[in-house]
């Protein structure tokens, strides 16, 4: 069984269990709204923090929104699930999901996130 490592830094829960990394403000994490995307191999913790920052910027006007990023690693790369809690329904979930999906697929954001999270070989 994989070891569970849970830390709390700057108000954020970071949990690493096996090949899964979860970053959330509130624990336990909850995905009321989410979108998913594939990424090449990178450092999951760094990638999660970068995506979380831009996700918050994108949806900060959404009352009651609390971001959650989950990253699952496999031999082909990373599967990122981004979204989070939505305490108040100030925007229909389909619209919020579409905004999250657009953010995850934005070439400019992806390039910046991956540049920050690239595996270091030296």
C-alpha positions in Angstrom: 0.0 0.0 0.0 1.3 3.5 -0.9 2.3 5.9 1.8 0.0 8.8 2.5 1.8 12.1 3.0 -0.4 15.1 4.0 1.1 18.5 4.6 -0.5 21.9 5.1 1.4 24.9 3.7 0.1 28.5 3.5 -3.5 27.3 4.2 -3.4 24.6 1.5 -3.6 20.9 2.0 -1.2 18.9 -0.1 -1.7 15.1 -0.1 0.5 12.7 -1.9 -0.5 9.1 -2.0 1.2 6.8 -4.5 0.9 8.4 -7.9 -1.8 10.9 -6.9 -1.3 14.5 -5.7 -4.2 16.5 -4.4 -4.1 20.3 -3.6 -7.1 21.8 -1.8 -8.0 24.6 0.5 -10.6 22.6 2.4 -10.3 18.9 3.5 -11.7 16.6 2.4 -11.6 17.9 -1.2 -14.8 17.9 -3.2 -15.4 18.3 -6.9 -18.8 20.0 -7.5 -17.5 21.2 -10.8 -14.4 19.9 -12.7 -12.7 19.4 -16.0 -9.8 17.0 -16.9 -6.8 17.2 -19.2 -3.7 15.2 -20.0 -0.1 16.6 -19.6 3.3 15.2 -20.3 5.5 14.1 -17.3 6.3 16.9 -14.9 6.5 17.6 -11.2 2.9 17.2 -9.9 3.2 19.5 -6.9 4.6 22.4 -8.9 2.1 21.9 -11.7 -0.8 21.7 -9.2 0.2 25.1 -7.6 0.5 26.8 -11.0 -2.9 25.5 -12.2 -4.5 26.4 -8.9 -3.3 30.0 -9.2 -4.8 30.5 -12.7 -7.9 28.6 -11.8 -8.5 31.0 -8.9 -7.9 34.0 -11.1 -10.4 32.6 -13.6 -13.2 31.8 -11.2 -12.5 34.2 -8.2 -15.8 36.0 -8.9 -17.7 32.8 -8.4 -19.1 33.1 -4.9 -18.3 30.2 -2.7 -15.7 28.6 -5.1 -12.8 26.7 -3.5 -10.2 25.3 -5.9 -9.1 21.6 -5.9 -6.4 20.2 -8.2 -5.9 16.4 -8.4 -3.0 15.0 -10.4 -2.7 11.3 -11.3 0.6 10.1 -12.8 1.1 7.1 -15.0 3.7 5.8 -17.5 2.3 8.2 -20.2 2.2 11.4 -18.2 -0.3 13.2 -15.9 -4.0 13.4 -15.8 -5.1 16.7 -14.2 -8.5 17.2 -12.7 -9.2 20.8 -11.9 -12.2 22.3 -10.3 -13.5 22.4 -6.7 -16.2 23.2 -4.3 -19.0 25.4 -5.2 -20.9 26.5 -2.2 -23.2 29.0 -4.0 -24.7 28.4 -7.4 -23.9 31.9 -8.8 -23.0 30.4 -12.2 -24.4 27.2 -13.8 -22.1 24.3 -13.4 -21.9 23.7 -17.2 -20.6 27.3 -17.7 -18.0 26.9 -14.9 -16.9 23.5 -16.2 -16.5 25.1 -19.7 -14.3 27.9 -18.3 -12.1 25.4 -16.4 -11.8 23.2 -19.5 -10.8 26.2 -21.6 -8.2 27.2 -19.0 -6.7 23.7 -19.0 -6.4 23.6 -22.8 -5.0 27.2 -23.2 -1.7 26.8 -25.0 -0.2 29.9 -23.3 -1.1 28.7 -19.8 0.0 25.1 -20.5 3.4 26.3 -21.7 4.0 28.4 -18.7 2.8 25.7 -16.2 5.0 23.1 -17.8 8.1 25.3 -18.0 7.7 25.8 -14.2 7.0 22.1 -13.5 9.4 20.3 -15.8 11.4 17.4 -14.4 14.9 18.5 -13.6 17.6 16.0 -14.7 20.6 17.8 -13.3 
